Amino acid sequence: MTTEAERKMQFLFALRSKGVTDQRTLGAMEKVDRGDFVRGHFEDRAYDDMPLPISCGQTISQPSVVGLMTQALNVQPRDKVLEVGTGSGYQAAVLSHLARRVYTMDRHRVLIREAEKRLAAQNITNVTVMAGDGCFGMPEQAPFDRILVTAAAEDPPGPLLAQLKEGGIMVVPVGQSDAVQSLIKVTRGPDGLHYDELLPVRFVPLLEGMATD
C-alpha cells in the first residue's frame, strides 16, 4: 500500500518532471487533494497524470496541465483572478492558495453546485462560484489581474480580453478543433496585447450560452 506521504511525493515528482517548477504553484497543488474532486468510478485514478470525466460531459484536467497553466498565470498574492470553466472546482481550489480573490464561473449549474460544496468542505473562503456564460466573463467584477480559461476558444474571447487589467495575464487554450489546440499566454502591456504560445493541449470547447442541465 502506498502511504499518503509517498503518494504526495510521487504526485509532486510527476509535476516537476512535466515542467512545473515554480515553488508557489507546487506548494498550492500540494495543499489541494485532487482525490476530493474526483468521485465514482475514477476515484482510484485521482493521482494519475491524466484528465478524468466528471458530470455534464466535462473533464477534470490532468494535474500537469493544471500546474503548467497556473505557473504561466504567475498569480500574485494581491491578485483578483477570473476562472472560466469551474468544472470540478479543482483548479479554483489551487488558485485560492495563490490569489487574494478568485471568481469562477461555469455554464453548468450542476457543476456549480457540486464545486461549491467541495470548496466549502475544504474551508476555502476566497472563491466565489457563479453560474454564467463564460464567453462574456464577469464585467461587474472587472478588471482582473489574471484570467484563466479552461475550455478551448477559436480565438481569445474579446469580452475577456477587455476585462484584463494592464499588466494582467490571461492563459487560454486556442484551437479550431479538439485535435489541434495550443495553450496561449496573453499579456496586456501599455502598448497592447502580447501573445506567447506555450504548449499543445486538448480541452473541451468553450460554448456560448447556459447549459440546459
Backbone torsions as a table, in degrees:
resi	resn	phi	psi	omega
1	MET	NA	132.8	176.0
2	THR	-79.8	129.5	178.1
3	THR	-76.7	164.6	178.4
4	GLU	-56.6	-44.4	-177.7
5	ALA	-64.9	-41.7	179.5
6	GLU	-65.7	-41.2	-179.8
7	ARG	-61.8	-42.4	179.5
8	LYS	-65.1	-41.1	178.4
9	MET	-62.7	-43.6	178.8
10	GLN	-63.2	-41.0	179.8
11	PHE	-60.7	-48.8	-178.5
12	LEU	-69.2	-35.4	177.0
13	PHE	-63.0	-42.6	179.1
14	ALA	-62.1	-40.3	178.4
15	LEU	-62.3	-47.1	-179.1
16	ARG	-62.0	-40.3	-177.4
17	SER	-66.3	-20.9	177.8
18	LYS	-94.2	2.3	174.8
19	GLY	105.7	6.2	176.1
20	VAL	-86.2	101.0	-173.4
21	THR	-117.2	-13.4	-178.9
22	ASP	-66.3	124.6	-173.6
23	GLN	-65.1	-37.0	-179.8
24	ARG	-67.4	-39.5	177.6
25	THR	-63.8	-46.9	178.6
26	LEU	-61.5	-40.0	179.0
27	GLY	-62.4	-42.1	179.5
28	ALA	-65.9	-40.6	-178.2
29	MET	-72.0	-26.8	175.6
30	GLU	-69.6	-31.8	-178.0
31	LYS	-75.8	-22.8	-174.3
32	VAL	-104.9	117.3	-179.4
33	ASP	-82.5	110.8	-178.5
34	ARG	-60.9	-26.8	178.5
35	GLY	-59.9	-26.4	178.8
36	ASP	-73.2	-12.0	-176.0
37	PHE	-111.7	0.8	179.4
38	VAL	-119.6	123.1	-177.0
39	ARG	-125.6	163.2	173.0
40	GLY	81.0	-143.5	-172.5
41	HIS	-58.2	-25.0	-169.4
42	PHE	-102.5	8.8	-177.4
43	GLU	-54.8	-38.8	-177.0
44	ASP	-74.4	-6.4	177.2
45	ARG	-103.8	8.1	-172.2
46	ALA	-58.7	-27.1	-175.2
47	TYR	-103.4	6.3	175.4
48	ASP	-82.7	150.2	-179.1
49	ASP	-85.3	73.7	-179.4
50	MET	-151.5	149.8	173.3
51	PRO	-70.7	149.2	-179.6
52	LEU	-131.6	147.0	178.7
53	PRO	-70.7	143.2	171.3
54	ILE	-127.2	-171.9	-178.9
55	SER	-59.4	163.6	171.8
56	CYS	63.1	24.8	178.1
57	GLY	69.0	18.1	-179.8
58	GLN	-100.4	179.4	179.6
59	THR	-133.9	157.4	166.6
60	ILE	-97.1	124.9	-174.5
61	SER	-63.8	156.4	178.0
62	GLN	-69.0	144.4	-173.6
63	PRO	-54.6	-38.8	-177.8
64	SER	-64.6	-34.9	178.6
65	VAL	-71.3	-40.4	174.1
66	VAL	-57.1	-44.8	-179.4
67	GLY	-64.4	-44.9	-178.5
68	LEU	-67.7	-38.0	177.4
69	MET	-66.5	-43.2	-179.6
70	THR	-64.4	-43.4	179.0
71	GLN	-60.6	-44.6	-179.5
72	ALA	-64.5	-30.5	-178.5
73	LEU	-71.1	-25.7	176.1
74	ASN	50.4	54.6	-176.2
75	VAL	-69.6	133.3	178.2
76	GLN	-103.3	156.4	-172.7
77	PRO	-58.6	-24.2	-179.4
78	ARG	-95.7	2.7	-171.2
79	ASP	-74.3	148.4	169.5
80	LYS	-106.5	123.7	-171.2
81	VAL	-117.5	139.0	170.7
82	LEU	-109.8	128.4	171.6
83	GLU	-112.8	128.0	176.8
84	VAL	-104.1	114.6	-177.2
85	GLY	104.6	74.6	-176.2
86	THR	-63.3	-41.8	-177.3
87	GLY	56.9	-125.8	-178.3
88	SER	-76.8	-17.9	-174.3
89	GLY	96.4	-2.5	-175.9
90	TYR	-63.4	-48.4	-179.8
91	GLN	-62.4	-40.7	178.6
92	ALA	-62.5	-37.9	178.3
93	ALA	-63.4	-41.8	177.3
94	VAL	-62.5	-46.7	-179.5
95	LEU	-62.3	-31.4	-177.0
96	SER	-60.8	-26.3	-179.4
97	HIS	-86.2	-2.1	-177.3
98	LEU	-116.6	-28.9	-171.1
99	ALA	-108.9	164.8	172.8
100	ARG	-72.9	-42.6	-174.4
101	ARG	-147.9	136.9	177.9
102	VAL	-123.5	127.6	170.8
103	TYR	-108.9	126.1	180.0
104	THR	-128.1	139.5	-175.2
105	MET	-135.0	151.6	179.4
106	ASP	-148.1	150.5	179.7
107	ARG	-84.0	-7.2	178.5
108	HIS	-102.3	111.2	-179.3
109	ARG	-64.2	-32.2	177.9
110	VAL	-59.4	-45.7	179.9
111	LEU	-65.4	-39.2	178.8
112	ILE	-58.6	-47.3	-178.9
113	ARG	-62.7	-42.8	-179.2
114	GLU	-66.8	-42.4	-179.6
115	ALA	-64.0	-40.8	178.4
116	GLU	-58.1	-43.6	-179.9
117	LYS	-64.1	-43.8	-178.5
118	ARG	-64.8	-42.9	-179.3
119	LEU	-66.9	-38.3	177.4
120	ALA	-63.8	-39.6	179.8
121	ALA	-63.7	-25.8	179.0
122	GLN	-90.9	3.5	-177.5
123	ASN	58.3	35.4	176.5
124	ILE	-90.4	117.7	-172.4
125	THR	-112.5	-4.3	-176.7
126	ASN	-104.4	20.6	176.8
127	VAL	-116.8	127.3	173.9
128	THR	-106.1	122.5	-177.1
129	VAL	-105.9	127.9	-176.7
130	MET	-136.5	142.8	171.1
131	ALA	-80.3	134.1	179.3
132	GLY	177.7	168.5	179.0
133	ASP	-85.1	105.3	-174.7
134	GLY	-63.7	-20.4	179.2
135	CYS	-60.1	-25.2	-177.0
136	PHE	-105.9	0.1	175.7
137	GLY	65.4	-149.3	-176.4
138	MET	-136.0	74.3	-173.1
139	PRO	-57.8	-28.8	-178.0
140	GLU	-68.1	-18.5	178.5
141	GLN	-107.3	-4.9	-177.2
142	ALA	-69.7	159.0	2.1
143	PRO	-84.6	160.4	179.6
144	PHE	-110.7	147.1	175.2
145	ASP	-74.8	-34.2	-177.9
146	ARG	-140.6	142.2	175.1
147	ILE	-132.0	130.2	178.7
148	LEU	-122.3	126.5	-179.7
149	VAL	-112.9	124.8	-176.1
150	THR	-109.5	31.8	171.9
151	ALA	-145.1	152.2	-171.2
152	ALA	-87.9	128.8	176.2
153	ALA	-106.0	158.0	175.4
154	GLU	-67.9	-36.0	175.0
155	ASP	-142.7	157.1	174.5
156	PRO	-55.5	121.9	-173.2
157	PRO	-61.6	129.9	-179.4
158	GLY	-54.0	-47.8	179.9
159	PRO	-58.8	-34.5	178.9
160	LEU	-72.7	-41.6	177.5
161	LEU	-59.5	-37.4	-179.0
162	ALA	-66.9	-22.1	-177.9
163	GLN	-94.1	5.9	-179.3
164	LEU	-92.8	125.4	-179.0
165	LYS	-66.6	155.0	172.5
166	GLU	-62.0	134.2	-173.8
167	GLY	87.7	-4.6	-176.7
168	GLY	-81.4	163.6	-179.7
169	ILE	-128.1	136.5	171.9
170	MET	-121.6	135.0	175.1
171	VAL	-117.1	125.5	-172.4
172	VAL	-148.2	135.0	171.0
173	PRO	-76.9	135.2	-177.4
174	VAL	-128.9	134.1	177.3
175	GLY	175.8	150.9	-178.3
176	GLN	-77.8	-24.2	-177.6
177	SER	-140.3	170.3	178.7
178	ASP	-77.7	-5.4	179.5
179	ALA	-84.5	-35.8	-176.2
180	VAL	-127.0	101.5	177.0
181	GLN	-133.8	147.5	175.7
182	SER	-124.3	142.3	173.0
183	LEU	-83.7	123.6	-175.5
184	ILE	-113.9	137.8	172.7
185	LYS	-108.0	122.0	179.6
186	VAL	-109.9	124.5	177.9
187	THR	-115.1	129.3	177.0
188	ARG	-92.4	108.9	177.0
189	GLY	-99.4	176.6	179.0
190	PRO	-62.0	-23.6	-178.0
191	ASP	-104.1	14.2	176.7
192	GLY	122.6	-159.7	-173.6
193	LEU	-97.1	138.6	176.8
194	HIS	-119.7	135.7	-174.8
195	TYR	-115.8	132.9	174.1
196	ASP	-127.1	132.1	177.0
197	GLU	-89.2	128.2	-172.6
198	LEU	-101.8	-57.2	-177.1
199	LEU	-164.2	159.0	175.1
200	PRO	-73.7	140.0	-178.4
201	VAL	-141.7	171.7	172.5
202	ARG	-136.9	116.4	179.2
203	PHE	-128.0	158.6	171.3
204	VAL	-64.8	155.8	-177.8
205	PRO	-72.7	149.2	173.1
206	LEU	-80.9	117.2	-176.0
207	LEU	-111.7	143.8	176.0
208	GLU	-79.9	154.9	174.8
209	GLY	86.0	166.8	176.9
210	MET	-86.3	144.4	175.4
211	ALA	-72.2	157.8	-176.1
212	THR	-100.8	29.0	-179.7
213	ASP	-84.1	NA	NA
